[in-house]
Amino acid sequence: MSIKLYSYWRSSAAYRVRIALNLKGLDHEIVPVSLAPGVAEHRGEAYRAKNPQMLVPFLEDGDLGISQSMAILEYLEETYPEVKLLPQREPARSQVRAFCNMIACDIHPLNNLRVMKYIKTEFGADPTGDWYAHWIHEGFKAAETIASDGPYVFGNEVTLADAFLVPQVYNARRFNVPLDNYPKLVASVDHCNELTAFQDAVPEAQSDAG
């Protein structure tokens, strides 16, 4: 087994990659890296030597090491193309990429654990309420408009868009963000979660869940 994914059970970015690895049927090893306060394995010297950003996910494939979920997923798509998660034709291919980046660049960073911790520590505010919900709604309003009528985000085939959406909806539900205004997104997630590849990637199914 040459593929190793350094992951934390609650990391939505790692969740994306777990989904993609499962969908592609790639044999891999999950290496837990705790981000939990008081443990913070990601800040240890051993992990810092692999990934100077000290973030998860981090993928090793033989001698190659890659950080950042989108870069990892693009690598998997190019290197293991037997199961394709990006459409082969435009404009569908770019639409999927744009959808992924709406989540990876515009929603997730503002609700990231590091950001929320900084808001609480430096400003004494609770970011798990209005702050968190605001950025979910800002992103999901546009995502709902772009999404197809299903069963998945962009029609009949699972794509990387679904791998990005499912963890973000998981997080929204975790923080009790109402999703009534996003029926297409919720329906897509429900269809995805019927698939074994998604079920095996959920945070609670990970060996380090706690």
Stockholm file with secondary structure:
# STOCKHOLM 1.0

chainA/1-210         MSIKLYSYWRSSAAYRVRIALNLKGLDHEIVPVSLAPGVAEHRGEAYRAKNPQMLVPFLEDGDLGISQSMAILEYLEETYPEVKLLPQREPARSQVRAFCNMIACDIHPLNNLRVMKYIKTEFGADPTGDWYAHWIHEGFKAAETIASDGPYVFGNEVTLADAFLVPQVYNARRFNVPLDNYPKLVASVDHCNELTAFQDAVPEAQSDAG
#=GR chainA/1-210 SS CCEEEEECTTCHHHHHHHHHHHHTTCCEEEEECCCCTTTCGGGSHHHHHHCTTCCSCEEEETTEEEESHHHHHHHHHHHCTTSCCSCSSTTHHHHHHHHHHIIIIIIGGGGCHHHHHHHHHHHCCCTTTHHHHHHHHHHHHHHHHHSCSSSBTTBSSCCHHHHHHHHHHHHHHHTTCCCTTCHHHHHHHHHHTTSHHHHTTSGGGSTTCC
#=GC SS_cons         CCEEEEECTTCHHHHHHHHHHHHTTCCEEEEECCCCTTTCGGGSHHHHHHCTTCCSCEEEETTEEEESHHHHHHHHHHHCTTSCCSCSSTTHHHHHHHHHHIIIIIIGGGGCHHHHHHHHHHHCCCTTTHHHHHHHHHHHHHHHHHSCSSSBTTBSSCCHHHHHHHHHHHHHHHTTCCCTTCHHHHHHHHHHTTSHHHHTTSGGGSTTCC
//
